[in-house]
Amino acid sequence: MLAMSRVREVYGVRRLEFNETEKTVRVEYDATRLNEPVVHQLLRRAGLDIVEKMPMFAAPVKEPVAAAPAS
């Protein structure tokens, strides 16, 4: 937890959210100050293994367009 508190103190990291049941960490950061590889490195140095990146927002599902009835 001490290592994670140090991540929280990095200029540009806005918020860290832990979900123990889902085993996830959500990091909100200022993209003008940090980038994704730097955030990954900070988390690895804190002792967390990054298994996969989860998208923050799901892509919208496109519904099929129904064909107009023939006349």
Gaussian input, Z-matrix of N, CA and C with variables (Angstrom, degrees):
# hf/3-21g

backbone

0 1
 N
 C     1     B1
 C     2     B2     1     A1
 N     3     B3     2     A2     1     D1
 C     4     B4     3     A3     2     D2
 C     5     B5     4     A4     3     D3
 N     6     B6     5     A5     4     D4
 C     7     B7     6     A6     5     D5
 C     8     B8     7     A7     6     D6
 N     9     B9     8     A8     7     D7
 C    10    B10     9     A9     8     D8
 C    11    B11    10    A10     9     D9
 N    12    B12    11    A11    10    D10
 C    13    B13    12    A12    11    D11
 C    14    B14    13    A13    12    D12
 N    15    B15    14    A14    13    D13
 C    16    B16    15    A15    14    D14
 C    17    B17    16    A16    15    D15
 N    18    B18    17    A17    16    D16
 C    19    B19    18    A18    17    D17
 C    20    B20    19    A19    18    D18
 N    21    B21    20    A20    19    D19
 C    22    B22    21    A21    20    D20
 C    23    B23    22    A22    21    D21
 N    24    B24    23    A23    22    D22
 C    25    B25    24    A24    23    D23
 C    26    B26    25    A25    24    D24
 N    27    B27    26    A26    25    D25
 C    28    B28    27    A27    26    D26
 C    29    B29    28    A28    27    D27
 N    30    B30    29    A29    28    D28
 C    31    B31    30    A30    29    D29
 C    32    B32    31    A31    30    D30
 N    33    B33    32    A32    31    D31
 C    34    B34    33    A33    32    D32
 C    35    B35    34    A34    33    D33
 N    36    B36    35    A35    34    D34
 C    37    B37    36    A36    35    D35
 C    38    B38    37    A37    36    D36
 N    39    B39    38    A38    37    D37
 C    40    B40    39    A39    38    D38
 C    41    B41    40    A40    39    D39
 N    42    B42    41    A41    40    D40
 C    43    B43    42    A42    41    D41
 C    44    B44    43    A43    42    D42
 N    45    B45    44    A44    43    D43
 C    46    B46    45    A45    44    D44
 C    47    B47    46    A46    45    D45
 N    48    B48    47    A47    46    D46
 C    49    B49    48    A48    47    D47
 C    50    B50    49    A49    48    D48
 N    51    B51    50    A50    49    D49
 C    52    B52    51    A51    50    D50
 C    53    B53    52    A52    51    D51
 N    54    B54    53    A53    52    D52
 C    55    B55    54    A54    53    D53
 C    56    B56    55    A55    54    D54
 N    57    B57    56    A56    55    D55
 C    58    B58    57    A57    56    D56
 C    59    B59    58    A58    57    D57
 N    60    B60    59    A59    58    D58
 C    61    B61    60    A60    59    D59
 C    62    B62    61    A61    60    D60
 N    63    B63    62    A62    61    D61
 C    64    B64    63    A63    62    D62
 C    65    B65    64    A64    63    D63
 N    66    B66    65    A65    64    D64
 C    67    B67    66    A66    65    D65
 C    68    B68    67    A67    66    D66
 N    69    B69    68    A68    67    D67
 C    70    B70    69    A69    68    D68
 C    71    B71    70    A70    69    D69
 N    72    B72    71    A71    70    D70
 C    73    B73    72    A72    71    D71
 C    74    B74    73    A73    72    D72
 N    75    B75    74    A74    73    D73
 C    76    B76    75    A75    74    D74
 C    77    B77    76    A76    75    D75
 N    78    B78    77    A77    76    D76
 C    79    B79    78    A78    77    D77
 C    80    B80    79    A79    78    D78
 N    81    B81    80    A80    79    D79
 C    82    B82    81    A81    80    D80
 C    83    B83    82    A82    81    D81
 N    84    B84    83    A83    82    D82
 C    85    B85    84    A84    83    D83
 C    86    B86    85    A85    84    D84
 N    87    B87    86    A86    85    D85
 C    88    B88    87    A87    86    D86
 C    89    B89    88    A88    87    D87
 N    90    B90    89    A89    88    D88
 C    91    B91    90    A90    89    D89
 C    92    B92    91    A91    90    D90
 N    93    B93    92    A92    91    D91
 C    94    B94    93    A93    92    D92
 C    95    B95    94    A94    93    D93
 N    96    B96    95    A95    94    D94
 C    97    B97    96    A96    95    D95
 C    98    B98    97    A97    96    D96
 N    99    B99    98    A98    97    D97
 C   100   B100    99    A99    98    D98
 C   101   B101   100   A100    99    D99
 N   102   B102   101   A101   100   D100
 C   103   B103   102   A102   101   D101
 C   104   B104   103   A103   102   D102
 N   105   B105   104   A104   103   D103
 C   106   B106   105   A105   104   D104
 C   107   B107   106   A106   105   D105
 N   108   B108   107   A107   106   D106
 C   109   B109   108   A108   107   D107
 C   110   B110   109   A109   108   D108
 N   111   B111   110   A110   109   D109
 C   112   B112   111   A111   110   D110
 C   113   B113   112   A112   111   D111
 N   114   B114   113   A113   112   D112
 C   115   B115   114   A114   113   D113
 C   116   B116   115   A115   114   D114
 N   117   B117   116   A116   115   D115
 C   118   B118   117   A117   116   D116
 C   119   B119   118   A118   117   D117
 N   120   B120   119   A119   118   D118
 C   121   B121   120   A120   119   D119
 C   122   B122   121   A121   120   D120
 N   123   B123   122   A122   121   D121
 C   124   B124   123   A123   122   D122
 C   125   B125   124   A124   123   D123
 N   126   B126   125   A125   124   D124
 C   127   B127   126   A126   125   D125
 C   128   B128   127   A127   126   D126
 N   129   B129   128   A128   127   D127
 C   130   B130   129   A129   128   D128
 C   131   B131   130   A130   129   D129
 N   132   B132   131   A131   130   D130
 C   133   B133   132   A132   131   D131
 C   134   B134   133   A133   132   D132
 N   135   B135   134   A134   133   D133
 C   136   B136   135   A135   134   D134
 C   137   B137   136   A136   135   D135
 N   138   B138   137   A137   136   D136
 C   139   B139   138   A138   137   D137
 C   140   B140   139   A139   138   D138
 N   141   B141   140   A140   139   D139
 C   142   B142   141   A141   140   D140
 C   143   B143   142   A142   141   D141
 N   144   B144   143   A143   142   D142
 C   145   B145   144   A144   143   D143
 C   146   B146   145   A145   144   D144
 N   147   B147   146   A146   145   D145
 C   148   B148   147   A147   146   D146
 C   149   B149   148   A148   147   D147
 N   150   B150   149   A149   148   D148
 C   151   B151   150   A150   149   D149
 C   152   B152   151   A151   150   D150
 N   153   B153   152   A152   151   D151
 C   154   B154   153   A153   152   D152
 C   155   B155   154   A154   153   D153
 N   156   B156   155   A155   154   D154
 C   157   B157   156   A156   155   D155
 C   158   B158   157   A157   156   D156
 N   159   B159   158   A158   157   D157
 C   160   B160   159   A159   158   D158
 C   161   B161   160   A160   159   D159
 N   162   B162   161   A161   160   D160
 C   163   B163   162   A162   161   D161
 C   164   B164   163   A163   162   D162
 N   165   B165   164   A164   163   D163
 C   166   B166   165   A165   164   D164
 C   167   B167   166   A166   165   D165
 N   168   B168   167   A167   166   D166
 C   169   B169   168   A168   167   D167
 C   170   B170   169   A169   168   D168
 N   171   B171   170   A170   169   D169
 C   172   B172   171   A171   170   D170
 C   173   B173   172   A172   171   D171
 N   174   B174   173   A173   172   D172
 C   175   B175   174   A174   173   D173
 C   176   B176   175   A175   174   D174
 N   177   B177   176   A176   175   D175
 C   178   B178   177   A177   176   D176
 C   179   B179   178   A178   177   D177
 N   180   B180   179   A179   178   D178
 C   181   B181   180   A180   179   D179
 C   182   B182   181   A181   180   D180
 N   183   B183   182   A182   181   D181
 C   184   B184   183   A183   182   D182
 C   185   B185   184   A184   183   D183
 N   186   B186   185   A185   184   D184
 C   187   B187   186   A186   185   D185
 C   188   B188   187   A187   186   D186
 N   189   B189   188   A188   187   D187
 C   190   B190   189   A189   188   D188
 C   191   B191   190   A190   189   D189
 N   192   B192   191   A191   190   D190
 C   193   B193   192   A192   191   D191
 C   194   B194   193   A193   192   D192
 N   195   B195   194   A194   193   D193
 C   196   B196   195   A195   194   D194
 C   197   B197   196   A196   195   D195
 N   198   B198   197   A197   196   D196
 C   199   B199   198   A198   197   D197
 C   200   B200   199   A199   198   D198
 N   201   B201   200   A200   199   D199
 C   202   B202   201   A201   200   D200
 C   203   B203   202   A202   201   D201
 N   204   B204   203   A203   202   D202
 C   205   B205   204   A204   203   D203
 C   206   B206   205   A205   204   D204
 N   207   B207   206   A206   205   D205
 C   208   B208   207   A207   206   D206
 C   209   B209   208   A208   207   D207
 N   210   B210   209   A209   208   D208
 C   211   B211   210   A210   209   D209
 C   212   B212   211   A211   210   D210

   B1=1.4476
   B2=1.5248
   B3=1.3150
   B4=1.4625
   B5=1.5279
   B6=1.3352
   B7=1.4665
   B8=1.5245
   B9=1.3318
   B10=1.4655
   B11=1.5234
   B12=1.3069
   B13=1.4637
   B14=1.5257
   B15=1.3153
   B16=1.4697
   B17=1.5173
   B18=1.3345
   B19=1.4614
   B20=1.5168
   B21=1.3034
   B22=1.4612
   B23=1.5264
   B24=1.3192
   B25=1.4613
   B26=1.5342
   B27=1.3209
   B28=1.4646
   B29=1.5239
   B30=1.3318
   B31=1.4589
   B32=1.5167
   B33=1.3080
   B34=1.4497
   B35=1.5148
   B36=1.3325
   B37=1.4630
   B38=1.5190
   B39=1.3194
   B40=1.4656
   B41=1.5188
   B42=1.3485
   B43=1.4534
   B44=1.5202
   B45=1.3165
   B46=1.4606
   B47=1.5217
   B48=1.3115
   B49=1.4579
   B50=1.5221
   B51=1.3244
   B52=1.4531
   B53=1.5190
   B54=1.3205
   B55=1.4503
   B56=1.5216
   B57=1.3173
   B58=1.4648
   B59=1.5200
   B60=1.3302
   B61=1.4595
   B62=1.5297
   B63=1.3331
   B64=1.4646
   B65=1.5187
   B66=1.3208
   B67=1.4663
   B68=1.5220
   B69=1.3402
   B70=1.4569
   B71=1.5205
   B72=1.3153
   B73=1.4624
   B74=1.5173
   B75=1.3159
   B76=1.4679
   B77=1.5183
   B78=1.3163
   B79=1.4549
   B80=1.5215
   B81=1.3185
   B82=1.4601
   B83=1.5187
   B84=1.3351
   B85=1.4652
   B86=1.5161
   B87=1.3125
   B88=1.4568
   B89=1.5206
   B90=1.3228
   B91=1.4640
   B92=1.5257
   B93=1.3187
   B94=1.4597
   B95=1.5232
   B96=1.3148
   B97=1.4667
   B98=1.5277
   B99=1.3282
   B100=1.4622
   B101=1.5228
   B102=1.3337
   B103=1.4564
   B104=1.5291
   B105=1.3026
   B106=1.4619
   B107=1.5309
   B108=1.3294
   B109=1.4743
   B110=1.5324
   B111=1.3179
   B112=1.4717
   B113=1.5226
   B114=1.3320
   B115=1.4648
   B116=1.5234
   B117=1.3357
   B118=1.4699
   B119=1.5241
   B120=1.3179
   B121=1.4615
   B122=1.5270
   B123=1.3113
   B124=1.4664
   B125=1.5275
   B126=1.3242
   B127=1.4645
   B128=1.5222
   B129=1.3324
   B130=1.4773
   B131=1.5184
   B132=1.3219
   B133=1.4675
   B134=1.5230
   B135=1.3389
   B136=1.4634
   B137=1.5265
   B138=1.3268
   B139=1.4588
   B140=1.5100
   B141=1.3234
   B142=1.4639
   B143=1.5227
   B144=1.3217
   B145=1.4626
   B146=1.5141
   B147=1.3071
   B148=1.4560
   B149=1.5146
   B150=1.3140
   B151=1.4593
   B152=1.5228
   B153=1.3180
   B154=1.4582
   B155=1.5154
   B156=1.3120
   B157=1.4569
   B158=1.5186
   B159=1.3103
   B160=1.4597
   B161=1.5224
   B162=1.3228
   B163=1.4649
   B164=1.5216
   B165=1.2923
   B166=1.4522
   B167=1.5232
   B168=1.3250
   B169=1.4514
   B170=1.5193
   B171=1.3132
   B172=1.4586
   B173=1.5222
   B174=1.3110
   B175=1.4690
   B176=1.5223
   B177=1.3119
   B178=1.4714
   B179=1.5238
   B180=1.3098
   B181=1.4593
   B182=1.5203
   B183=1.3203
   B184=1.4616
   B185=1.5210
   B186=1.3194
   B187=1.4524
   B188=1.5217
   B189=1.3262
   B190=1.4636
   B191=1.5286
   B192=1.3016
   B193=1.4618
   B194=1.5280
   B195=1.3356
   B196=1.4640
   B197=1.5337
   B198=1.3179
   B199=1.4631
   B200=1.5280
   B201=1.2979
   B202=1.4670
   B203=1.5102
   B204=1.3453
   B205=1.4843
   B206=1.5269
   B207=1.3237
   B208=1.4749
   B209=1.5122
   B210=1.3287
   B211=1.4594
   B212=1.5039
   A1=110.35
   A2=116.78
   A3=119.71
   A4=110.26
   A5=116.49
   A6=120.10
   A7=110.56
   A8=117.67
   A9=120.33
   A10=111.01
   A11=117.77
   A12=119.12
   A13=110.41
   A14=116.52
   A15=119.59
   A16=111.67
   A17=117.35
   A18=120.75
   A19=109.32
   A20=116.27
   A21=121.35
   A22=111.61
   A23=117.12
   A24=121.96
   A25=112.88
   A26=118.22
   A27=121.36
   A28=108.63
   A29=115.12
   A30=120.58
   A31=109.44
   A32=116.87
   A33=122.17
   A34=112.62
   A35=118.01
   A36=120.95
   A37=107.20
   A38=115.58
   A39=120.30
   A40=112.59
   A41=116.47
   A42=118.68
   A43=110.69
   A44=116.22
   A45=123.36
   A46=107.58
   A47=116.46
   A48=121.35
   A49=108.70
   A50=116.58
   A51=122.24
   A52=109.60
   A53=116.43
   A54=122.34
   A55=106.27
   A56=116.09
   A57=120.54
   A58=112.28
   A59=117.79
   A60=119.26
   A61=111.41
   A62=117.15
   A63=120.70
   A64=112.34
   A65=116.36
   A66=123.35
   A67=111.48
   A68=114.66
   A69=120.77
   A70=110.93
   A71=114.52
   A72=122.84
   A73=106.38
   A74=116.28
   A75=120.98
   A76=107.40
   A77=115.69
   A78=121.39
   A79=108.64
   A80=115.64
   A81=120.59
   A82=106.18
   A83=115.66
   A84=119.08
   A85=110.59
   A86=114.60
   A87=122.34
   A88=107.96
   A89=116.09
   A90=121.04
   A91=112.84
   A92=117.54
   A93=119.10
   A94=110.87
   A95=117.28
   A96=121.83
   A97=112.99
   A98=116.91
   A99=122.32
   A100=109.12
   A101=115.42
   A102=119.93
   A103=108.30
   A104=116.17
   A105=121.01
   A106=113.99
   A107=119.96
   A108=118.80
   A109=113.15
   A110=117.66
   A111=120.66
   A112=109.83
   A113=117.65
   A114=121.07
   A115=109.69
   A116=118.10
   A117=120.97
   A118=110.45
   A119=116.30
   A120=120.34
   A121=110.91
   A122=117.71
   A123=121.35
   A124=111.05
   A125=116.72
   A126=120.38
   A127=111.52
   A128=116.72
   A129=119.46
   A130=111.02
   A131=117.06
   A132=120.17
   A133=112.17
   A134=116.21
   A135=120.52
   A136=111.57
   A137=116.72
   A138=120.60
   A139=115.09
   A140=117.92
   A141=120.63
   A142=109.92
   A143=116.13
   A144=121.60
   A145=108.17
   A146=116.71
   A147=121.01
   A148=107.13
   A149=115.23
   A150=120.83
   A151=110.48
   A152=116.45
   A153=119.71
   A154=109.68
   A155=114.98
   A156=121.75
   A157=107.11
   A158=115.20
   A159=119.83
   A160=108.74
   A161=117.33
   A162=119.18
   A163=110.77
   A164=116.02
   A165=121.21
   A166=110.48
   A167=115.53
   A168=120.97
   A169=108.40
   A170=116.23
   A171=120.32
   A172=108.79
   A173=116.02
   A174=120.70
   A175=108.82
   A176=117.43
   A177=119.08
   A178=111.07
   A179=114.29
   A180=120.58
   A181=107.75
   A182=115.58
   A183=120.16
   A184=108.91
   A185=114.84
   A186=119.58
   A187=108.80
   A188=117.44
   A189=119.56
   A190=110.12
   A191=115.02
   A192=120.88
   A193=108.36
   A194=114.80
   A195=119.22
   A196=109.74
   A197=116.12
   A198=121.29
   A199=110.11
   A200=117.07
   A201=121.64
   A202=109.33
   A203=117.39
   A204=119.41
   A205=110.60
   A206=114.44
   A207=120.24
   A208=109.48
   A209=116.93
   A210=119.48
   A211=112.48
   D1=-31.08
   D2=178.01
   D3=-63.20
   D4=-41.29
   D5=178.94
   D6=-64.85
   D7=-37.96
   D8=178.98
   D9=-69.68
   D10=-32.91
   D11=176.91
   D12=-67.04
   D13=-30.66
   D14=175.70
   D15=-69.35
   D16=-35.17
   D17=175.45
   D18=-63.20
   D19=-41.58
   D20=-179.25
   D21=-62.76
   D22=-27.41
   D23=-178.72
   D24=-82.54
   D25=-8.98
   D26=-179.39
   D27=-67.28
   D28=131.08
   D29=-179.78
   D30=-63.14
   D31=119.48
   D32=-178.47
   D33=115.82
   D34=-22.04
   D35=175.28
   D36=-83.21
   D37=119.03
   D38=-176.69
   D39=-91.61
   D40=-42.24
   D41=-175.07
   D42=-156.50
   D43=145.19
   D44=172.85
   D45=-123.23
   D46=131.13
   D47=176.88
   D48=-125.12
   D49=128.38
   D50=178.71
   D51=-107.83
   D52=138.23
   D53=173.28
   D54=-127.19
   D55=101.13
   D56=-175.07
   D57=-68.83
   D58=-34.99
   D59=-178.11
   D60=-67.87
   D61=-37.93
   D62=178.29
   D63=-91.84
   D64=-6.74
   D65=-178.45
   D66=55.49
   D67=52.05
   D68=-179.99
   D69=-127.87
   D70=156.31
   D71=173.58
   D72=-129.29
   D73=128.93
   D74=176.15
   D75=-109.22
   D76=125.87
   D77=-178.79
   D78=-115.53
   D79=122.86
   D80=173.35
   D81=-103.60
   D82=125.95
   D83=-177.42
   D84=-140.23
   D85=160.73
   D86=178.21
   D87=-83.51
   D88=112.16
   D89=-176.20
   D90=-70.54
   D91=-12.48
   D92=175.25
   D93=-81.54
   D94=-15.30
   D95=-179.28
   D96=-108.57
   D97=-34.61
   D98=-176.55
   D99=-129.09
   D100=162.36
   D101=172.77
   D102=-128.59
   D103=172.02
   D104=-174.44
   D105=-58.80
   D106=-45.15
   D107=178.33
   D108=-60.64
   D109=-35.21
   D110=178.92
   D111=-68.06
   D112=-41.29
   D113=178.55
   D114=-64.09
   D115=-41.95
   D116=176.90
   D117=-59.56
   D118=-43.21
   D119=-179.93
   D120=-63.42
   D121=-41.62
   D122=177.79
   D123=-60.75
   D124=-43.00
   D125=-179.76
   D126=-68.23
   D127=-39.10
   D128=177.37
   D129=-64.37
   D130=-41.41
   D131=178.02
   D132=-64.31
   D133=-26.52
   D134=177.86
   D135=-80.70
   D136=-4.49
   D137=176.39
   D138=98.75
   D139=12.50
   D140=178.87
   D141=-97.89
   D142=136.22
   D143=174.44
   D144=-89.89
   D145=126.63
   D146=178.42
   D147=-95.12
   D148=112.63
   D149=-176.55
   D150=-91.95
   D151=-44.49
   D152=179.00
   D153=-154.11
   D154=156.51
   D155=176.83
   D156=-98.07
   D157=129.14
   D158=178.90
   D159=-104.98
   D160=134.90
   D161=-179.93
   D162=-67.84
   D163=144.49
   D164=179.43
   D165=-71.83
   D166=-37.47
   D167=-178.84
   D168=-126.39
   D169=139.30
   D170=177.60
   D171=-81.63
   D172=143.66
   D173=177.36
   D174=-67.42
   D175=140.54
   D176=-179.80
   D177=-64.57
   D178=142.24
   D179=179.31
   D180=-87.31
   D181=124.36
   D182=179.34
   D183=-85.73
   D184=124.71
   D185=178.68
   D186=-84.70
   D187=143.18
   D188=179.43
   D189=-65.72
   D190=141.52
   D191=179.26
   D192=-85.27
   D193=127.45
   D194=-180.00
   D195=-73.51
   D196=136.97
   D197=179.14
   D198=-71.12
   D199=143.96
   D200=177.78
   D201=-69.57
   D202=139.93
   D203=179.96
   D204=-64.90
   D205=141.87
   D206=178.63
   D207=-72.00
   D208=142.65
   D209=179.93
   D210=-103.55

